[in-house]
Amino acid sequence: MSAALRALPAVFSLGLQQQLAYRWNYFLRSVFSALPLLVSWVFWGAVFRERATVGNYTLAGILTYYAVLLVVEAVCQPSDDDFQISREIREGMLNPILLRPLPYGLYRAALFAAGRSAYLLAALVPVSFSLFLVSRAMDLDLARLSLGHGVPALLGAALLQFSLTLCLSLCSFWLLDVSALIFLVYALEFLAGGHVFPLDLLPPPLFAVVRLLPFAYEYWFPAAALCGNLSEGAWKAGLCLQYGWAFFFMVLAHFIWKAGLRRFTAAGG
């Protein structure tokens, strides 16, 4: 384990260098990520034309939620990690990794952290500039932002995203192509994760069910925590569920990995 821990900085450094080779793609992606915010402004502007509030949200509050989602996605959303893991399994690229004294989960975690760091470095200026322009064009409720609640929720969301991605990708030991499974989960994340609208706008019975699922803690919960929309009790309960789901998927990934290795065969180096 000590040898594995000493190897992690080197893996992170190599992953960061590899990811920064695509910094122009990250730059463009971060610039165009502000376009959905413009669509939200037009849509919710029409909704709030006849009323002052929708649920507990004002127009400024709901636009702030969508703006904070840009930050949540930049910190937490995997960038092709699932397809990289699947390709390593299908094409026999695990051989050199298995020979090293580094657990595969830690190896992929270091690469995931490198990918997120590279995206943040490349996207820092355009995202900041986009948010500045948006704040000048729209009324945003930035005074309620809570870093104390938001940062632990962001870290938990990143851990949950990584552990869930690892579980899905490791199914490549049994499935020839996991893209259908991955896109199905993407769709669930989009609908039940708070991308379309804040989940607390749902009817209370449906919201009570959705907030028990892991998808709510990938986007809606960290965004709501950053926006300061959660009470202290709701934040603590959500944090327990978020880290509980992340731990569950990490344990599940461990067992999937062990079972997959028993059927994995690869020839050559």
Long-range contacts (C-beta under 8 A, 24 or more apart in sequence): 3-101, 3-102, 4-101, 4-102, 4-103, 4-106, 7-100, 7-101, 7-102, 8-102, 8-106, 8-110, 11-102, 11-107, 11-110, 11-111, 11-114, 12-110, 12-111, 12-113, 12-114, 13-114, 14-114, 15-110, 15-111, 15-113, 15-114, 15-115, 15-118, 16-114, 16-117, 16-118, 18-114, 19-79, 19-114, 19-115, 19-117, 19-118, 19-119, 20-118, 20-121, 20-122, 22-118, 23-118, 23-121, 23-122, 26-118, 26-119, 26-122, 26-123, 27-122, 27-123, 27-126, 29-123, 30-74, 30-119, 30-122, 30-123, 30-126, 30-127, 30-130, 31-126, 31-130, 33-70, 33-73, 33-127, 33-130, 34-70, 34-127, 34-130, 34-131, 34-133, 34-134, 36-66, 37-63, 37-66, 37-67, 37-70, 37-130, 37-134, 40-66, 41-137, 41-138, 54-201, 55-198, 55-200, 55-201, 56-200, 56-229, 57-198, 57-201, 58-141, 59-139, 60-138, 60-139, 60-140, 60-141, 61-141, 61-144, 61-227, 61-229, 62-198, 63-134, 63-138, 63-139, 63-140, 63-141, 64-140, 64-141, 64-142, 64-144, 64-145, 64-227, 65-198, 65-223, 65-224, 65-227, 65-229, 67-131, 67-134, 67-135, 67-140, 68-145, 68-223, 68-226, 68-227, 69-194, 69-195, 69-219, 69-223, 70-127, 70-130, 70-131, 71-127, 71-226, 72-154, 72-157, 72-219, 72-222, 72-223, 72-226, 73-219, 74-116, 74-119, 74-120, 74-123, 74-127, 75-116, 75-120, 75-154, 75-157, 75-158, 76-116, 76-154, 76-157, 76-158, 76-161, 76-218, 76-219, 76-222, 77-161, 78-112, 78-115, 78-161, 78-162, 78-165, 79-115, 79-116, 79-119, 80-115, 81-108, 81-111, 81-112, 81-115, 81-162, 81-165, 81-169, 82-165, 82-168, 82-169, 82-178, 82-182, 83-169, 83-179, 83-182, 84-111, 84-169, 85-165, 85-166, 85-169, 85-170, 85-172, 86-169, 86-172, 86-177, 86-178, 86-179, 89-169, 89-170, 89-172, 89-173, 89-260, 89-264, 90-172, 90-176, 92-266, 92-267, 92-268, 94-264, 94-266, 95-266, 95-268, 95-269, 96-269, 104-257, 105-166, 105-250, 105-253, 105-254, 105-257, 108-162, 108-166, 109-162, 112-162, 112-165, 116-158, 141-227, 144-227, 144-228, 144-229, 145-226, 145-227, 145-228, 146-225, 146-226, 146-227, 146-228, 147-226, 149-225, 149-226, 149-228, 149-230, 149-235, 150-222, 150-225, 150-226, 152-225, 152-239, 153-217, 153-221, 153-222, 153-225, 153-226, 153-235, 153-238, 153-239, 153-242, 154-222, 154-226, 156-217, 156-222, 156-239, 156-242, 156-243, 156-246, 157-217, 157-218, 157-219, 157-221, 157-222, 157-242, 159-243, 159-246, 160-214, 160-217, 160-218, 160-242, 160-243, 160-245, 160-246, 160-249, 161-218, 163-246, 163-247, 163-249, 163-250, 163-253, 164-214, 164-218, 164-249, 166-249, 166-250, 166-253, 167-249, 167-252, 167-253, 167-256, 170-253, 170-256, 170-257, 170-260, 171-256, 173-256, 173-259, 173-260, 173-261, 173-263, 173-264, 174-260, 174-263, 188-215, 189-215, 189-218, 189-219, 192-216, 193-218, 193-219, 193-220, 194-219, 194-220, 194-221, 194-223, 194-224, 195-219, 198-223, 198-224, 198-229, 200-224, 200-229, 211-238, 211-241, 212-241, 214-245, 214-249, 217-241, 217-242, 217-245
